[in-house]
């Protein structure tokens, strides 16, 4: 049979199983022992030639996301360093990605627009707090059992209120994000051109895909 899953050991948590992998690390379903609440635990894997920059980006991700307090943005509860791994615990949303949810329920246009309106309000809230997501895609928008969307993983976010500091963290010419949903300035690695409109572009691509059943670009 398949090899048993090797669960990481993080002090203060009981890891229950794997949720998936992202650009910066792995995500695990876990229980926080002090509060007994279920959380999504994100562990950073430091790869590539710039581990210090990667770690700085991870710490910034935690710092930025912790500032956000919105019902449609996944909350962050805790963060730390364990056995050389950075981690943080965020609200666990039990549900399915936005595109699967729309397909599964065969949502009519009005239902799709209502969902996207809520998502847009959440992203706008982040923008008002100086945070750009930079990796908006259906997989980063989970719809819970109550039918409410939640924006996850501000993992590629940076504060455009502290531009110089952000530029030193982003690796030069590095393209971070998911190509199908990327704005042109992001796809060509122009970090200096990225602003709130980058997220608006991605939201437009998502909406187009949900309404038309296919992406706007020939991939």
PyMOL commands that set and color helices and strands:
alter all, ss='L'
color gray80, all
select helices_A, chain A and resi 51-66+98-105+109-128+138-140+163-169+179-181+184-187+191-193+196-212
alter helices_A, ss='H'
color red, helices_A
select strands_A, chain A and resi 13-21+25-32+38-44+76-82+85-91+95-97+131-132+141-144+149-151+158-159
alter strands_A, ss='S'
color yellow, strands_A
deselect
rebuild
show_as cartoon
